[in-house]
């Protein structure tokens, strides 16, 4: 049926009829048939909005990567609109569209920052341009991108899925960004709008689930906790022995391994305070993480450098 409609459309154009309204009706009919065909074969076209550098080895980009991999493995198509920097990722069913880069901005730190204002503005422009240049069955947005996604879903009349990795108002205190009551009220209003304008809300922990229920008791919530060790390769005793050999550790030496980020909200002061009693047990910080940025007070950073040398 779809093929016959396309043939008919070509014949219509050859007749030289200038009746624009009739051509529009036929074109819309073809679009509807294409949408029906997509639903029959189970393929969904998803516009995903990620206000992070994709890909970088940190929390939310990891979640975004695994969400995309799961969706494309099911046969769906994902168009990802994201920041202008990050490692290139290629997988079947994924197309990446990067927004323009604001002048003098070449990276963005975790959490709220002034750099995110122009970055998110340009991200919104890219998302709107992509939304109206293709046909999508759903919008899937992450973090504050939910504001863009909710607005687009309303305009496109498609479902919106909000991937809630954190609470926006809580980020203000977690990252010591601002103590302004006005900014906190604005963030809370945005969070309420994103939750209430979403068909489904994905949360990464029970605490966020409680936050969503407090705002919208009838919200449809899916809990997907961030589980450690989400690699495709399972850990084996042989792999553990190889790591010990590389680090010149005997099989009897106990090892304490930390693989989180070095943001202050992670409780780094408690971590550093606990290192001295266990330092004889060899506290291991992966080399790939030792060059990461450490936020917090001057005392915290000094303690980190001392502990890092001791380890």
C-alpha positions in Angstrom: 0.0 0.0 0.0 2.8 2.4 0.8 4.5 1.7 -2.5 1.3 2.3 -4.4 0.8 5.6 -2.6 4.4 6.7 -3.5 3.8 5.7 -7.2 0.5 7.7 -7.2 2.3 10.7 -5.8 4.8 10.6 -8.7 2.0 10.3 -11.2 0.2 13.2 -9.6 3.3 15.4 -10.1 3.6 14.4 -13.7 0.1 15.5 -14.5 1.2 19.1 -13.9 -1.8 19.9 -11.6 -1.0 22.9 -9.4 -3.6 22.1 -6.8 -1.4 22.5 -3.8 -4.1 21.4 -1.3 -4.6 18.0 -3.0 -0.8 17.4 -3.0 -0.7 18.2 0.7 -3.4 15.8 1.4 -1.6 13.0 -0.5 1.7 13.8 1.2 0.1 13.7 4.6 -1.5 10.4 3.6 1.9 9.0 2.8 3.2 10.2 6.1 0.4 8.5 8.0 1.0 5.2 6.1 4.7 5.4 7.0 3.8 6.0 10.6 1.5 3.0 10.6 4.1 0.8 8.9 6.6 1.8 11.6 4.2 0.8 14.4 3.5 -2.5 12.7 7.1 -3.5 12.4 7.8 -2.2 16.0 10.3 0.5 15.1 10.1 3.8 17.0 11.9 6.9 16.0 13.1 8.7 19.1 14.5 12.2 19.5 16.8 12.2 22.5 18.1 15.3 24.1 21.2 15.1 26.2 22.6 18.3 27.8 26.0 16.8 28.5 29.2 16.1 26.6 28.5 12.8 24.9 30.5 10.8 25.3 32.6 11.4 28.5 33.3 8.8 31.2 31.0 10.2 33.9 27.6 9.5 35.4 24.9 10.7 33.1 26.7 10.1 29.8 27.2 6.5 31.0 23.5 6.2 31.6 22.7 7.8 28.2 25.0 5.4 26.4 23.4 2.3 28.0 19.8 3.7 27.3 20.7 4.2 23.6 22.4 0.8 23.4 19.3 -0.9 24.8 16.9 1.1 22.5 18.9 0.4 19.3 19.3 -3.3 20.3 15.5 -3.5 20.3 15.5 -2.1 16.7 14.5 1.5 17.5 16.1 4.5 15.9 17.6 7.2 18.1 18.6 10.7 17.0 20.7 12.2 19.8 21.0 16.0 20.1 23.9 16.8 22.5 26.6 19.2 23.3 29.3 20.2 20.8 32.1 18.2 22.5 32.6 14.7 23.6 34.0 11.4 22.3 32.5 10.1 19.0 30.2 7.1 19.5 29.1 4.9 16.6 26.4 2.2 16.9 23.7 0.9 14.5 20.5 2.9 14.8 22.1 6.0 16.4 22.7 9.4 14.8 24.4 12.1 16.7 23.6 15.8 16.1 25.8 18.3 18.0 24.8 21.8 18.8 26.9 24.8 18.0 29.7 25.7 20.4 29.6 29.0 22.2 32.7 31.2 21.9 35.4 30.4 24.5 33.6 27.3 25.8 35.4 24.1 25.2 34.2 22.0 28.2 31.6 21.9 30.9 32.0 20.7 34.5 29.5 18.4 36.2 26.5 20.1 37.7 25.1 23.6 37.3 27.4 26.2 35.8 27.2 29.5 33.9 28.6 27.8 30.8 25.5 25.7 30.6 23.3 28.8 29.9 24.6 29.4 26.3 25.2 25.6 25.8 21.6 24.8 26.6 20.3 27.7 24.6 22.1 26.4 21.5 21.1 22.9 22.3 17.5 24.0 22.3 17.9 25.5 18.8 19.4 22.3 17.5 16.7 20.2 19.1 13.9 22.3 17.6 15.5 22.3 14.2 15.9 18.5 14.3 12.4 18.0 15.6 10.8 19.8 12.7 13.0 18.4 10.0 12.1 14.8 10.8 9.2 12.7 12.1 9.5 11.3 15.5 7.3 9.0 17.6 8.6 10.1 21.0 10.9 12.5 22.7 13.4 11.2 25.4 15.2 13.9 27.4 17.8 13.9 30.1 18.3 16.2 33.1 17.4 19.9 32.3 16.9 18.8 28.7 13.5 17.7 29.9 12.3 21.3 29.7 13.2 21.4 25.9 11.8 17.9 25.5 8.5 18.6 27.2 7.9 21.7 25.0 8.8 19.8 21.8 6.6 16.8 22.7 3.7 19.2 23.2 4.2 20.8 19.9 4.8 17.5 18.1 1.9 15.8 20.0 4.0 12.8 20.8 4.8 11.2 24.2 7.6 12.6 26.3 9.9 10.5 28.5 11.9 12.3 31.2 15.1 10.6 32.3 15.6 12.1 35.8 19.2 11.6 36.9 19.0 14.2 39.7 16.7 16.8 41.3 17.4 20.2 39.8 16.8 22.2 43.0 19.0 19.8 45.0 21.8 20.3 42.5 22.0 24.0 43.7 23.1 22.9 47.2 25.0 19.7 46.1 27.3 21.7 43.9 27.2 24.9 46.0 26.1 26.8 42.9 23.6 29.3 44.5 21.8 29.9 47.7 19.3 32.3 46.1 15.7 31.4 47.1 14.5 32.8 43.7 16.8 30.6 41.7 15.7 27.6 43.8 12.0 28.4 43.1 12.7 28.7 39.4 14.5 25.3 39.3 11.6 23.8 41.3 9.0 25.2 38.9 11.0 23.8 35.9 11.2 20.4 37.6 7.5 20.3 38.3 6.7 21.2 34.7 9.0 18.5 33.3 7.5 15.8 35.5 3.9 16.8 34.9 4.4 17.0 31.1 5.9 13.5 30.8 4.2 10.3 29.9 6.9 8.4 31.9 9.6 9.4 34.3 12.7 7.3 34.7 14.5 7.7 38.0 17.9 6.3 39.1 17.2 5.9 42.8 14.3 5.5 45.3 14.9 9.0 46.7 14.2 10.5 43.2 11.1 8.3 43.0 9.9 9.9 46.2 10.6 13.3 44.8 8.5 12.6 41.7 5.6 11.2 43.8 5.6 14.3 46.0 5.2 16.5 42.9 2.9 14.2 40.9 1.4 11.3 42.8 -0.1 9.8 39.7 3.1 9.9 37.7 4.2 6.7 35.8 7.6 6.0 37.2 10.3 3.5 36.2 13.2 2.9 38.5 16.5 2.0 36.7 19.3 2.1 39.3 22.8 2.9 38.2 24.5 -0.5 38.8 28.3 -0.8 39.0 30.0 -3.0 36.6 27.7 -2.6 33.6 30.4 -3.7 31.2 29.7 -6.5 28.8 32.7 -8.4 30.1 32.1 -10.3 33.4 34.8 -10.2 36.0 36.7 -13.4 36.5 39.4 -14.6 39.0 41.9 -14.6 36.1 41.2 -10.9 35.4 41.5 -10.0 39.0 44.8 -11.8 39.2 46.0 -9.9 36.1 45.1 -6.6 37.8 47.1 -7.5 40.9 50.1 -8.5 38.8 50.0 -5.2 37.0 49.9 -3.3 40.3 52.5 -5.6 41.9 50.1 -6.7 44.6 50.2 -10.1 46.2 47.1 -12.3 46.4 47.0 -11.7 50.2 47.0 -7.9 50.1 43.5 -6.5 50.8 42.5 -3.7 48.3 40.0 -1.0 48.8 38.9 0.3 45.3 37.2 3.7 44.8 35.8 4.4 41.3 33.5 7.4 41.8 33.9 11.0 40.7 35.8 13.5 42.8 32.9 16.0 43.3 32.4 17.3 46.8 28.9 16.0 47.1 30.2 12.4 47.0 31.3 12.7 50.6 35.0 12.9 49.8 35.9 14.3 53.3 34.6 11.1 54.8 36.6 9.1 52.2 39.8 10.9 53.0 39.3 10.6 56.7 38.9 6.9 56.3 42.0 6.4 54.2 44.5 6.8 57.0 43.3 3.8 59.1 43.2 1.6 56.0 46.2 2.9 54.1 48.3 -0.1 55.1 45.7 -2.2 53.3 46.5 -0.4 50.0 43.9 2.1 49.0 43.6 1.9 45.2 42.7 4.9 43.0 42.7 4.0 39.3 45.4 6.0 37.3 42.7 7.2 34.8 40.9 8.9 37.7 44.0 10.5 39.4 44.1 13.3 36.9 40.4 14.2 37.4 39.3 17.5 38.8 38.7 17.6 42.5 36.1 20.0 43.7 35.6 21.3 47.3 37.6 23.3 49.8 41.3 24.0 49.7 41.7 21.6 52.6 39.8 18.9 50.8 42.0 19.2 47.7 45.2 19.2 49.8 44.0 16.1 51.7 43.3 14.4 48.3 46.8 15.2 47.0 48.3 13.8 50.3 46.2 10.7 50.2 46.9 10.1 46.5 50.6 10.2 47.1 50.2 7.9 50.1 48.3 5.4 48.1 
